[in-house]
Amino acid sequence: MTRRVGYTLLAGLASVVVLISAAIFAGFDGTPGLPGGAPREPHTSAAPAGSGQWVGTWSAAVASAEPGTQDGYAQMSIRNVVHTSVGGSSARIRLSNLYGTRPLPLSHASLALSAGSGSPIASAGSMRRLTFGGKPSVTLPIGGELTSDPVRLAVPGDADLLVTTYSPAPSGPATYHPYARQTSYLARGDRTEDSAGTAYTEQSPYWRYLTGVDVWTTKARGAVVAIGDSITDGITSTPGANHRWTDFLAARLRDEPGAPRYGVLNTGISGNRLLTDSSRLAPTNGPSLLSRLERDALSRTGVQAVVVEIGVNDLFKAPRQLDPEKVVAGMREVVRQAHARGLRVTGGTLTPFGGHRGYSRRLNAVRERVNRLIRSGAVYDDVVDFDRALCDPEHPLRLLPEYDSGDHLHPSDEGYQAMADAVDLGGLRQAAPAAL
């Protein structure tokens, strides 16, 4: 063998070793020194490997500053409990200080799987420390938001997650979502990585600071955002049961043969209106849907379709909007903005409220006129007829009794299931906007 040939063989062998090593490290998903690459606890941030994409699995729209929290939650751990709609191999979270009046310092944050339905106890081995730009601490500016670095965690598509943050110092009022229909928890001191959950003795019906959870997935092809008012917020659904209509929709998208594999992102705000921002007397109604559309729908991770359920509060709340043409014009503006982002919009008809204390023939006439325009196909790309899905055929101005939560306005769990069943899943797949 000549010297030149020997050098050539040695170079080839070295190249093979490098390629094998690279393949081993690229496929490694654990911590060296532990059997099977099992991660140490807590596991630090890591970028996902392999093909796939980021898709939103959970979201909430922040509505206002939480009353009575002028200094925030200094030296408190906040453990938000949220429910996923699609799974993945890695995850990251989004935090907001939208309504803060001072910067929000966070020195510690974590993500884990809940050991039980809604429990503050972390599933064994699932606790992950979160970082932000490689660092464990971060400060959210006034009005700002940010996304954490990803961590490797096998996230199921129908499970509760624990997202915990700790602030060491006073900040401003807490940015929150007031009607979570889910119990979250608080603990004194830095209990961010407390897997046992025993320190979380204070319960809360709110989500604070957290606005989204994304997963890295090779299965889901995107997300559908449902934006609307208390009916989308699921205000009368059974607490802790995940029985909002969006939860039932997520189950259909996961389980039905041929359904598009989308995550479902709920950005409903109770009391929300299409055209008018909340008043000083009712700040938790949030900004108008039009003014929050970009933040709460069009810019969400992996969004492929938008479903809109809105309009009843524009009729109910002062100053009332009783011109159906103006209501419909607002809906068309939603579609225009979505089309500019290449997104198709499914619009819901306004649901019946006969028997509710706010009912009047005049308000119902406006509702019916808006619904006729929606059904005509001249407003949205597609229509989901929530009115027909929920109304009593014998008394069409009212909810079907088994679909009525009791206030003659908001659906029961069974009503929310009927709403989800009314959505045409095939229409959600058609990403290209139709010409109206």
KATABEL-V836257 format. One line per field, one symbol per residue. ss: DSSP state (A for helix, B for strand, O for the rest). phi: phi as a letter, one per 30 degrees, with the letter a starting at -180 (. if undefined). burial: + if it has 9 or more other ideal C-beta (glycine too) atoms within 8 Angstrom, else -. Layout:
ss: ???
phi: ???
burial: ???
//
This chain:
ss: OOAAAAAAAAAAAAAAAAAAAAAAAAAOOOOOOOAAAOOOOOBOOOOOOOOOBBBBBBBOOOOBBOOOOOOOOBOBBBBBBBBOOOOBBBBBBBBBOOOOOOOBBBOBBBBBBBOOOOOOOBOOOOOBBOOBOOBOOBBBOOOOBBBOOOBBBBBOOOOBBBBBBBBOOOOOOOBBBOOOOOOBBBBBOOOOOOOOOOOOOBBBOOBBOBBBBBBBBOOOOBBBBBBBOAAAAOOOOOOOOOOOAAAAAAAAAAAOOOOOOBBBBBOOOOOOOOOOOOOAAAAAAOOOAAAAAAAAAAOOOOBBBBBBBOOAAAAAOOOOOOOAAAAAAAAAAAAAAAAAOOOBBBBBOOOOOOOOOOOOAAAAAAAAAAAAAAAOOOOOOBBBOAAAAABBOOBBBBBOAAABOOOOOOBOAAAAAAAAAAOOAAAAAOOOOOOO
phi: .dddddddddddddddddddddddddddbbcejceiidddbdcddaddcidladbdcaabcdcaddeibecibdhbcccdcbcdcbcacbbbbbbbbecdcbecdbcaabbadddbdidddddeicdbdcbbiicdcabddeicbacdddbdadcddabcccccbbcdbebceddbcdbdhadcbbbdidcecdddidddcccbccccidbabcbdbccdclbcccblcddddidcddeichcdddddddddddcdeidddcdbccbdbdidbdcbddcddbdddideeddceddcbdcddiecabccbakdddddcdddcccddddddddddededdddciccbcccddddbdjddcdaddddddedddddddddicccdbbcddeddcddedbddbdeedccdkcibcddeddddddddddddddddddddddc
burial: -----+-----------------------++--+--+++--++-++-+---+-+++++++++++++--+--+++++++++++++++++++++++++++++-++++++++++++++--++++++--+++++++---+++-+-+-++++++++++-+-+++++++++++---+++++++++++++++++--++++++-+-++---++++++++++++++--+-++++++++++++++++--+--++++++++++++----++++++++++++++++++-+---+++++-+++-++--+++-++++++++++++++++-+--++--+-+++-++++++-+++---++++++++++++-+--+---++-++-+++-+++---+++++++++-++++-----+++--+++--++++++++++++++++-+-++-+--+---
//
